[in-house]
Amino acid sequence: MSYDAAFAHTRLRQLTEQLLSGTNISGDILFIADEEDGGVLGSTWIFEDEDSGILKERNFKFMLMELLDALIRYRASHNYTDTLCGAIRLNNSEADLQWLPEGDVQKLRFAD
């Protein structure tokens, strides 16, 4: 099976539509992958308190971490191991995902 570059964006869009419908949340999520275990090692969530409460109430963090674990394994299975980390920007509850090298995520994490 060949790599589908749109797969991650499609699944992320489905998740946000399912869990964040009717909201207007904006903020950033930075995540670092554990290349050996193939999942999320850590994440930083940058949101206003009210938005953080909605994300928690709707179980978005747990579901997103599960999705990211699956997407990281998917990328690794297709040898896309140079960019297993990344950033997700929620803007009015619409998500944009960027896969980045760990060093770039670390720079973003400490820039705030």
KEGU-40549 format. One record per atom (N, C-alpha, C, O): residue in three letters; chain; atom name; x, y, z. Coordinates in nm, 4 decimals, padded with zeros to 6 digits, m for minus. Example, Ala and Ser with C-alpha at 12.3 -4.5 7.8 and 13.67 -1.06 7.14 Angstrom:
ALA,A,N,01.3190,m00.5690,00.7800
ALA,A,CA,01.2300,m00.4500,00.7800
ALA,A,C,01.3200,m00.3300,00.7800
ALA,A,O,01.4236,m00.3319,00.8465
SER,A,N,01.2850,m00.2250,00.7080
SER,A,CA,01.3670,m00.1060,00.7140
SER,A,C,01.2900,00.0030,00.7870
SER,A,O,01.3409,00.1138,00.8039
//
This chain:
MET,A,N,00.0837,m00.1169,00.0000
MET,A,CA,00.0000,00.0000,00.0000
MET,A,C,00.0890,00.1243,00.0000
MET,A,O,00.1829,00.1339,00.0791
SER,A,N,00.0598,00.2181,m00.0876
SER,A,CA,00.1424,00.3380,m00.0975
SER,A,C,00.0970,00.4443,00.0039
SER,A,O,m00.0154,00.4415,00.0539
TYR,A,N,00.1868,00.5357,00.0315
TYR,A,CA,00.1631,00.6415,00.1283
TYR,A,C,00.0615,00.7414,00.0733
TYR,A,O,00.0732,00.7856,m00.0410
ASP,A,N,m00.0375,00.7767,00.1539
ASP,A,CA,m00.1393,00.8748,00.1175
ASP,A,C,m00.1125,01.0022,00.1970
ASP,A,O,m00.1387,01.0074,00.3171
ALA,A,N,m00.0606,01.1040,00.1306
ALA,A,CA,m00.0237,01.2287,00.1974
ALA,A,C,m00.1442,01.3004,00.2581
ALA,A,O,m00.1280,01.3762,00.3538
ALA,A,N,m00.2627,01.2788,00.2058
ALA,A,CA,m00.3830,01.3466,00.2549
ALA,A,C,m00.4481,01.2737,00.3728
ALA,A,O,m00.5393,01.3275,00.4356
PHE,A,N,m00.4029,01.1535,00.4030
PHE,A,CA,m00.4659,01.0716,00.5067
PHE,A,C,m00.4707,01.1433,00.6416
PHE,A,O,m00.5760,01.1471,00.7052
ALA,A,N,m00.3594,01.1997,00.6859
ALA,A,CA,m00.3531,01.2653,00.8174
ALA,A,C,m00.4490,01.3831,00.8241
ALA,A,O,m00.5197,01.3997,00.9234
HIS,A,N,m00.4522,01.4640,00.7211
HIS,A,CA,m00.5389,01.5810,00.7208
HIS,A,C,m00.6866,01.5412,00.7192
HIS,A,O,m00.7698,01.6049,00.7838
THR,A,N,m00.7175,01.4359,00.6451
THR,A,CA,m00.8556,01.3870,00.6398
THR,A,C,m00.9008,01.3378,00.7765
THR,A,O,m01.0094,01.3733,00.8223
ARG,A,N,m00.8190,01.2569,00.8418
ARG,A,CA,m00.8545,01.2038,00.9739
ARG,A,C,m00.8637,01.3153,01.0784
ARG,A,O,m00.9522,01.3128,01.1639
LEU,A,N,m00.7732,01.4127,01.0721
LEU,A,CA,m00.7768,01.5240,01.1665
LEU,A,C,m00.9027,01.6084,01.1449
LEU,A,O,m00.9662,01.6504,01.2417
ARG,A,N,m00.9382,01.6327,01.0226
ARG,A,CA,m01.0603,01.7074,00.9914
ARG,A,C,m01.1829,01.6329,01.0452
ARG,A,O,m01.2726,01.6943,01.1031
GLN,A,N,m01.1867,01.5018,01.0263
GLN,A,CA,m01.2988,01.4220,01.0765
GLN,A,C,m01.3085,01.4316,01.2287
GLN,A,O,m01.4178,01.4450,01.2836
LEU,A,N,m01.1944,01.4248,01.2962
LEU,A,CA,m01.1940,01.4319,01.4424
LEU,A,C,m01.2432,01.5676,01.4904
LEU,A,O,m01.3250,01.5741,01.5822
THR,A,N,m01.1955,01.6754,01.4307
THR,A,CA,m01.2388,01.8086,01.4748
THR,A,C,m01.3864,01.8313,01.4445
THR,A,O,m01.4566,01.8935,01.5242
GLU,A,N,m01.4340,01.7824,01.3320
GLU,A,CA,m01.5764,01.7967,01.3008
GLU,A,C,m01.6608,01.7195,01.4011
GLU,A,O,m01.7669,01.7661,01.4425
GLN,A,N,m01.6143,01.6032,01.4394
GLN,A,CA,m01.6891,01.5180,01.5319
GLN,A,C,m01.6918,01.5751,01.6735
GLN,A,O,m01.7965,01.5762,01.7382
LEU,A,N,m01.5768,01.6225,01.7218
LEU,A,CA,m01.5672,01.6628,01.8623
LEU,A,C,m01.5794,01.8136,01.8876
LEU,A,O,m01.6141,01.8550,01.9981
LEU,A,N,m01.5514,01.8946,01.7869
LEU,A,CA,m01.5501,02.0390,01.8093
LEU,A,C,m01.6591,02.1132,01.7336
LEU,A,O,m01.6564,02.2359,01.7246
SER,A,N,m01.7542,02.0399,01.6796
SER,A,CA,m01.8653,02.1011,01.6074
SER,A,C,m01.9364,02.2016,01.6979
SER,A,O,m01.9646,02.1727,01.8142
GLY,A,N,m01.9648,02.3186,01.6437
GLY,A,CA,m02.0349,02.4211,01.7202
GLY,A,C,m01.9473,02.5021,01.8130
GLY,A,O,m01.9982,02.5803,01.8934
THR,A,N,m01.8162,02.4851,01.8036
THR,A,CA,m01.7242,02.5634,01.8868
THR,A,C,m01.6422,02.6567,01.7978
THR,A,O,m01.6451,02.6472,01.6751
ASN,A,N,m01.5708,02.7449,01.8615
ASN,A,CA,m01.4868,02.8413,01.7906
ASN,A,C,m01.3527,02.8502,01.8631
ASN,A,O,m01.3152,02.9563,01.9130
ILE,A,N,m01.2809,02.7383,01.8684
ILE,A,CA,m01.1581,02.7264,01.9461
ILE,A,C,m01.0365,02.7574,01.8589
ILE,A,O,m01.0279,02.7141,01.7439
SER,A,N,m00.9428,02.8333,01.9160
SER,A,CA,m00.8172,02.8632,01.8469
SER,A,C,m00.7008,02.8439,01.9430
SER,A,O,m00.7103,02.8767,02.0612
GLY,A,N,m00.5913,02.7904,01.8910
GLY,A,CA,m00.4712,02.7683,01.9709
GLY,A,C,m00.3782,02.6723,01.9003
GLY,A,O,m00.4037,02.6312,01.7871
ASP,A,N,m00.2709,02.6369,01.9670
ASP,A,CA,m00.1680,02.5525,01.9070
ASP,A,C,m00.1369,02.4316,01.9940
ASP,A,O,m00.1438,02.4367,02.1168
ILE,A,N,m00.1023,02.3226,01.9259
ILE,A,CA,m00.0577,02.1998,01.9906
ILE,A,C,00.0748,02.1618,01.9270
ILE,A,O,00.0829,02.1434,01.8056
LEU,A,N,00.1776,02.1501,02.0077
LEU,A,CA,00.3087,02.1059,01.9609
LEU,A,C,00.3305,01.9663,02.0158
LEU,A,O,00.3007,01.9397,02.1322
PHE,A,N,00.3825,01.8769,01.9327
PHE,A,CA,00.4033,01.7404,01.9809
PHE,A,C,00.5367,01.6854,01.9326
PHE,A,O,00.5838,01.7158,01.8230
ILE,A,N,00.5956,01.6031,02.0190
ILE,A,CA,00.7228,01.5365,01.9929
ILE,A,C,00.6961,01.3866,01.9906
ILE,A,O,00.6240,01.3348,02.0759
ALA,A,N,00.7537,01.3174,01.8936
ALA,A,CA,00.7339,01.1732,01.8801
ALA,A,C,00.8489,01.0962,01.9435
ALA,A,O,00.9632,01.1419,01.9461
ASP,A,N,00.8157,00.9796,01.9939
ASP,A,CA,00.9152,00.8839,02.0402
ASP,A,C,00.9395,00.7884,01.9240
ASP,A,O,00.8599,00.6978,01.8992
GLU,A,N,01.0487,00.8091,01.8538
GLU,A,CA,01.0749,00.7321,01.7324
GLU,A,C,01.0890,00.5828,01.7592
GLU,A,O,01.0561,00.5017,01.6725
GLU,A,N,01.1370,00.5450,01.8766
GLU,A,CA,01.1539,00.4033,01.9083
GLU,A,C,01.0204,00.3337,01.9334
GLU,A,O,00.9978,00.2226,01.8854
ASP,A,N,00.9316,00.3995,02.0092
ASP,A,CA,00.8025,00.3391,02.0415
ASP,A,C,00.6938,00.3730,01.9407
ASP,A,O,00.5887,00.3089,01.9386
GLY,A,N,00.7186,00.4740,01.8565
GLY,A,CA,00.6218,00.5088,01.7531
GLY,A,C,00.4977,00.5788,01.8021
GLY,A,O,00.3888,00.5529,01.7509
GLY,A,N,00.5103,00.6655,01.8983
GLY,A,CA,00.3949,00.7398,01.9473
GLY,A,C,00.4350,00.8762,01.9968
GLY,A,O,00.5505,00.9164,01.9829
VAL,A,N,00.3410,00.9477,02.0541
VAL,A,CA,00.3670,01.0811,02.1068
VAL,A,C,00.4407,01.0694,02.2397
VAL,A,O,00.3950,01.0013,02.3314
LEU,A,N,00.5533,01.1355,02.2488
LEU,A,CA,00.6329,01.1377,02.3714
LEU,A,C,00.5860,01.2507,02.4635
LEU,A,O,00.5819,01.2352,02.5855
GLY,A,N,00.5513,01.3633,02.4037
GLY,A,CA,00.5063,01.4780,02.4818
GLY,A,C,00.4373,01.5795,02.3935
GLY,A,O,00.4543,01.5804,02.2716
SER,A,N,00.3587,01.6652,02.4574
SER,A,CA,00.2884,01.7689,02.3825
SER,A,C,00.2741,01.8938,02.4679
SER,A,O,00.2743,01.8874,02.5908
THR,A,N,00.2618,02.0066,02.4009
THR,A,CA,00.2368,02.1348,02.4645
THR,A,C,00.1105,02.1916,02.4021
THR,A,O,00.1000,02.2017,02.2799
TRP,A,N,00.0149,02.2284,02.4858
TRP,A,CA,m00.1135,02.2820,02.4407
TRP,A,C,m00.1189,02.4288,02.4792
TRP,A,O,m00.1049,02.4628,02.5967
ILE,A,N,m00.1393,02.5164,02.3812
ILE,A,CA,m00.1393,02.6603,02.4048
ILE,A,C,m00.2778,02.7140,02.3662
ILE,A,O,m00.3056,02.7411,02.2494
PHE,A,N,m00.3641,02.7286,02.4688
PHE,A,CA,m00.5024,02.7715,02.4488
PHE,A,C,m00.5451,02.8621,02.5634
PHE,A,O,m00.4868,02.8582,02.6717
GLU,A,N,m00.6466,02.9432,02.5390
GLU,A,CA,m00.7092,03.0207,02.6450
GLU,A,C,m00.7771,02.9226,02.7414
GLU,A,O,m00.8134,02.8118,02.7019
ASP,A,N,m00.7940,02.9630,02.8662
ASP,A,CA,m00.8525,02.8748,02.9677
ASP,A,C,m00.9900,02.8215,02.9269
ASP,A,O,m01.0182,02.7031,02.9458
GLU,A,N,m01.0744,02.9062,02.8720
GLU,A,CA,m01.2086,02.8633,02.8324
GLU,A,C,m01.2013,02.7552,02.7242
GLU,A,O,m01.2732,02.6554,02.7303
ASP,A,N,m01.1145,02.7756,02.6258
ASP,A,CA,m01.0987,02.6765,02.5196
ASP,A,C,m01.0414,02.5459,02.5746
ASP,A,O,m01.0831,02.4376,02.5337
SER,A,N,m00.9462,02.5560,02.6670
SER,A,CA,m00.8900,02.4352,02.7294
SER,A,C,m00.9991,02.3548,02.7992
SER,A,O,m00.9990,02.2318,02.7942
GLY,A,N,m01.0908,02.4233,02.8632
GLY,A,CA,m01.2011,02.3561,02.9307
GLY,A,C,m01.2911,02.2815,02.8329
GLY,A,O,m01.3344,02.1697,02.8605
ILE,A,N,m01.3187,02.3428,02.7202
ILE,A,CA,m01.4021,02.2776,02.6183
ILE,A,C,m01.3310,02.1555,02.5619
ILE,A,O,m01.3924,02.0506,02.5428
LEU,A,N,m01.2014,02.1693,02.5354
LEU,A,CA,m01.1241,02.0567,02.4817
LEU,A,C,m01.1256,01.9395,02.5796
LEU,A,O,m01.1386,01.8239,02.5391
LYS,A,N,m01.1124,01.9698,02.7074
LYS,A,CA,m01.1141,01.8647,02.8098
LYS,A,C,m01.2527,01.8013,02.8198
LYS,A,O,m01.2664,01.6791,02.8245
GLU,A,N,m01.3534,01.8853,02.8229
GLU,A,CA,m01.4917,01.8373,02.8346
GLU,A,C,m01.5302,01.7443,02.7189
GLU,A,O,m01.6039,01.6476,02.7382
ARG,A,N,m01.4812,01.7736,02.6017
ARG,A,CA,m01.5162,01.6940,02.4831
ARG,A,C,m01.4183,01.5799,02.4564
ARG,A,O,m01.4287,01.5109,02.3550
ASN,A,N,m01.3229,01.5603,02.5481
ASN,A,CA,m01.2260,01.4509,02.5385
ASN,A,C,m01.1360,01.4619,02.4141
ASN,A,O,m01.0860,01.3617,02.3631
PHE,A,N,m01.1170,01.5840,02.3676
PHE,A,CA,m01.0410,01.6060,02.2452
PHE,A,C,m00.8940,01.5679,02.2614
PHE,A,O,m00.8351,01.5086,02.1711
LYS,A,N,m00.8348,01.6013,02.3750
LYS,A,CA,m00.6926,01.5728,02.3937
LYS,A,C,m00.6651,01.4230,02.3836
LYS,A,O,m00.5741,01.3814,02.3119
PHE,A,N,m00.7426,01.3426,02.4542
PHE,A,CA,m00.7220,01.1979,02.4499
PHE,A,C,m00.7375,01.1451,02.3071
PHE,A,O,m00.6535,01.0691,02.2588
MET,A,N,m00.8439,01.1856,02.2411
MET,A,CA,m00.8708,01.1360,02.1053
MET,A,C,m00.7632,01.1824,02.0067
MET,A,O,m00.7231,01.1070,01.9180
LEU,A,N,m00.7167,01.3068,02.0227
LEU,A,CA,m00.6118,01.3566,01.9335
LEU,A,C,m00.4810,01.2817,01.9558
LEU,A,O,m00.4118,01.2485,01.8595
MET,A,N,m00.4462,01.2549,02.0808
MET,A,CA,m00.3226,01.1812,02.1090
MET,A,C,m00.3291,01.0401,02.0496
MET,A,O,m00.2292,00.9907,01.9973
GLU,A,N,m00.4444,00.9756,02.0573
GLU,A,CA,m00.4617,00.8440,01.9954
GLU,A,C,m00.4441,00.8533,01.8440
GLU,A,O,m00.3778,00.7692,01.7833
LEU,A,N,m00.5035,00.9552,01.7838
LEU,A,CA,m00.4903,00.9742,01.6393
LEU,A,C,m00.3458,01.0016,01.6012
LEU,A,O,m00.2956,00.9442,01.5046
LEU,A,N,m00.2783,01.0880,01.6753
LEU,A,CA,m00.1384,01.1183,01.6439
LEU,A,C,m00.0498,00.9945,01.6554
LEU,A,O,00.0387,00.9740,01.5723
ASP,A,N,m00.0728,00.9122,01.7571
ASP,A,CA,00.0027,00.7866,01.7689
ASP,A,C,m00.0137,00.7023,01.6422
ASP,A,O,00.0838,00.6497,01.5884
ALA,A,N,m00.1370,00.6902,01.5957
ALA,A,CA,m00.1629,00.6111,01.4744
ALA,A,C,m00.0983,00.6745,01.3510
ALA,A,O,m00.0437,00.6039,01.2662
LEU,A,N,m00.1045,00.8064,01.3412
LEU,A,CA,m00.0456,00.8746,01.2248
LEU,A,C,00.1066,00.8653,01.2257
LEU,A,O,00.1684,00.8517,01.1201
ILE,A,N,00.1668,00.8725,01.3430
ILE,A,CA,00.3129,00.8596,01.3534
ILE,A,C,00.3553,00.7195,01.3102
ILE,A,O,00.4524,00.7039,01.2363
ARG,A,N,00.2829,00.6180,01.3559
ARG,A,CA,00.3139,00.4805,01.3133
ARG,A,C,00.2949,00.4649,01.1618
ARG,A,O,00.3736,00.3975,01.0954
TYR,A,N,00.1916,00.5267,01.1090
TYR,A,CA,00.1653,00.5211,00.9649
TYR,A,C,00.2818,00.5829,00.8871
TYR,A,O,00.3300,00.5244,00.7901
ARG,A,N,00.3266,00.7009,00.9297
ARG,A,CA,00.4392,00.7666,00.8611
ARG,A,C,00.5654,00.6815,00.8722
ARG,A,O,00.6387,00.6655,00.7747
ALA,A,N,00.5903,00.6274,00.9908
ALA,A,CA,00.7101,00.5450,01.0107
ALA,A,C,00.7060,00.4192,00.9250
ALA,A,O,00.8092,00.3748,00.8747
SER,A,N,00.5877,00.3620,00.9082
SER,A,CA,00.5765,00.2406,00.8262
SER,A,C,00.6055,00.2678,00.6786
SER,A,O,00.6331,00.1757,00.6018
HIS,A,N,00.5990,00.3946,00.6403
HIS,A,CA,00.6304,00.4340,00.5027
HIS,A,C,00.7636,00.5102,00.4963
HIS,A,O,00.7918,00.5793,00.3984
ASN,A,N,00.8446,00.4967,00.6015
ASN,A,CA,00.9787,00.5550,00.6079
ASN,A,C,00.9824,00.7074,00.6037
ASN,A,O,01.0783,00.7662,00.5536
TYR,A,N,00.8779,00.7714,00.6563
TYR,A,CA,00.8771,00.9163,00.6714
TYR,A,C,00.9205,00.9500,00.8136
TYR,A,O,00.8471,01.0151,00.8880
THR,A,N,01.0388,00.9057,00.8504
THR,A,CA,01.0840,00.9208,00.9889
THR,A,C,01.1585,01.0509,01.0147
THR,A,O,01.1944,01.0789,01.1291
ASP,A,N,01.1826,01.1306,00.9123
ASP,A,CA,01.2526,01.2578,00.9338
ASP,A,C,01.1594,01.3639,00.9921
ASP,A,O,01.2063,01.4625,01.0489
THR,A,N,01.0298,01.3451,00.9789
THR,A,CA,00.9330,01.4417,01.0316
THR,A,C,00.8176,01.3679,01.1005
THR,A,O,00.7078,01.3574,01.0459
LEU,A,N,00.8440,01.3179,01.2194
LEU,A,CA,00.7410,01.2497,01.2983
LEU,A,C,00.6814,01.3414,01.4049
LEU,A,O,00.5817,01.3064,01.4680
CYS,A,N,00.7409,01.4569,01.4250
CYS,A,CA,00.6935,01.5533,01.5229
CYS,A,C,00.6158,01.6611,01.4476
CYS,A,O,00.6123,01.6612,01.3246
GLY,A,N,00.5538,01.7528,01.5216
GLY,A,CA,00.4828,01.8558,01.4482
GLY,A,C,00.4052,01.9531,01.5326
GLY,A,O,00.4187,01.9598,01.6547
ALA,A,N,00.3222,02.0294,01.4612
ALA,A,CA,00.2388,02.1319,01.5222
ALA,A,C,00.1005,02.1267,01.4586
ALA,A,O,00.0858,02.1062,01.3381
ILE,A,N,00.0007,02.1456,01.5422
ILE,A,CA,m00.1369,02.1553,01.4954
ILE,A,C,m00.1886,02.2910,01.5393
ILE,A,O,m00.1808,02.3264,01.6570
ARG,A,N,m00.2406,02.3659,01.4454
ARG,A,CA,m00.3013,02.4954,01.4766
ARG,A,C,m00.4516,02.4811,01.4592
ARG,A,O,m00.5002,02.4456,01.3518
LEU,A,N,m00.5239,02.5091,01.5660
LEU,A,CA,m00.6693,02.5167,01.5580
LEU,A,C,m00.7059,02.6630,01.5401
LEU,A,O,m00.6665,02.7478,01.6201
ASN,A,N,m00.7807,02.6921,01.4357
ASN,A,CA,m00.8256,02.8274,01.4084
ASN,A,C,m00.9756,02.8192,01.3824
ASN,A,O,m01.0191,02.7664,01.2801
ASN,A,N,m01.0541,02.8720,01.4762
ASN,A,CA,m01.2005,02.8612,01.4680
ASN,A,C,m01.2431,02.7155,01.4539
ASN,A,O,m01.3322,02.6829,01.3755
SER,A,N,m01.1784,02.6287,01.5308
SER,A,CA,m01.2055,02.4842,01.5374
SER,A,C,m01.1727,02.4082,01.4091
SER,A,O,m01.2137,02.2932,01.3933
GLU,A,N,m01.0994,02.4709,01.3179
GLU,A,CA,m01.0488,02.4008,01.2004
GLU,A,C,m00.8997,02.3775,01.2221
GLU,A,O,m00.8269,02.4678,01.2633
ALA,A,N,m00.8551,02.2549,01.1939
ALA,A,CA,m00.7180,02.2157,01.2268
ALA,A,C,m00.6282,02.2136,01.1046
ALA,A,O,m00.6685,02.1740,00.9952
ASP,A,N,m00.5058,02.2572,01.1267
ASP,A,CA,m00.4010,02.2495,01.0252
ASP,A,C,m00.2828,02.1780,01.0898
ASP,A,O,m00.2361,02.2188,01.1962
LEU,A,N,m00.2347,02.0727,01.0266
LEU,A,CA,m00.1250,01.9912,01.0781
LEU,A,C,m00.0002,02.0124,00.9943
LEU,A,O,m00.0049,02.0065,00.8714
GLN,A,N,00.1107,02.0370,01.0612
GLN,A,CA,00.2408,02.0457,00.9956
GLN,A,C,00.3323,01.9430,01.0587
GLN,A,O,00.3502,01.9422,01.1805
TRP,A,N,00.3909,01.8557,00.9768
TRP,A,CA,00.4919,01.7605,01.0238
TRP,A,C,00.6257,01.8314,01.0183
TRP,A,O,00.6618,01.8898,00.9161
LEU,A,N,00.6999,01.8264,01.1292
LEU,A,CA,00.8257,01.8991,01.1414
LEU,A,C,00.9322,01.8114,01.2056
LEU,A,O,00.9002,01.7172,01.2781
PRO,A,N,01.0591,01.8423,01.1789
PRO,A,CA,01.1661,01.7760,01.2543
PRO,A,C,01.1592,01.8196,01.4020
PRO,A,O,01.1118,01.9289,01.4328
GLU,A,N,01.2062,01.7342,01.4909
GLU,A,CA,01.1988,01.7633,01.6344
GLU,A,C,01.2622,01.8969,01.6705
GLU,A,O,01.2079,01.9700,01.7533
GLY,A,N,01.3743,01.9298,01.6109
GLY,A,CA,01.4416,02.0566,01.6418
GLY,A,C,01.3546,02.1776,01.6127
GLY,A,O,01.3579,02.2756,01.6871
ASP,A,N,01.2770,02.1720,01.5057
ASP,A,CA,01.1876,02.2836,01.4724
ASP,A,C,01.0743,02.2956,01.5738
ASP,A,O,01.0337,02.4064,01.6086
VAL,A,N,01.0232,02.1820,01.6214
VAL,A,CA,00.9176,02.1847,01.7228
VAL,A,C,00.9732,02.2404,01.8533
VAL,A,O,00.9068,02.3190,01.9209
GLN,A,N,01.0942,02.2000,01.8885
GLN,A,CA,01.1558,02.2517,02.0120
GLN,A,C,01.1726,02.4037,02.0048
GLN,A,O,01.1516,02.4728,02.1044
LYS,A,N,01.2100,02.4556,01.8890
LYS,A,CA,01.2224,02.6015,01.8735
LYS,A,C,01.0879,02.6700,01.8930
LYS,A,O,01.0804,02.7736,01.9590
LEU,A,N,00.9819,02.6139,01.8368
LEU,A,CA,00.8479,02.6697,01.8533
LEU,A,C,00.8042,02.6624,01.9983
LEU,A,O,00.7449,02.7564,02.0511
ARG,A,N,00.8338,02.5503,02.0625
ARG,A,CA,00.7924,02.5275,02.2018
ARG,A,C,00.8523,02.6334,02.2943
ARG,A,O,00.7849,02.6803,02.3860
PHE,A,N,00.9753,02.6706,02.2718
PHE,A,CA,01.0426,02.7631,02.3609
PHE,A,C,01.0362,02.9072,02.3129
PHE,A,O,01.0878,02.9969,02.3796
ALA,A,N,00.9737,02.9306,02.1983
ALA,A,CA,00.9584,03.0675,02.1485
ALA,A,C,00.8468,03.1414,02.2210
ALA,A,O,00.8447,03.2644,02.2234
ASP,A,N,00.7535,03.0662,02.2805
ASP,A,CA,00.6373,03.1297,02.3447
ASP,A,C,00.6659,03.1751,02.4818
ASP,A,O,00.5780,03.2302,02.5481
//
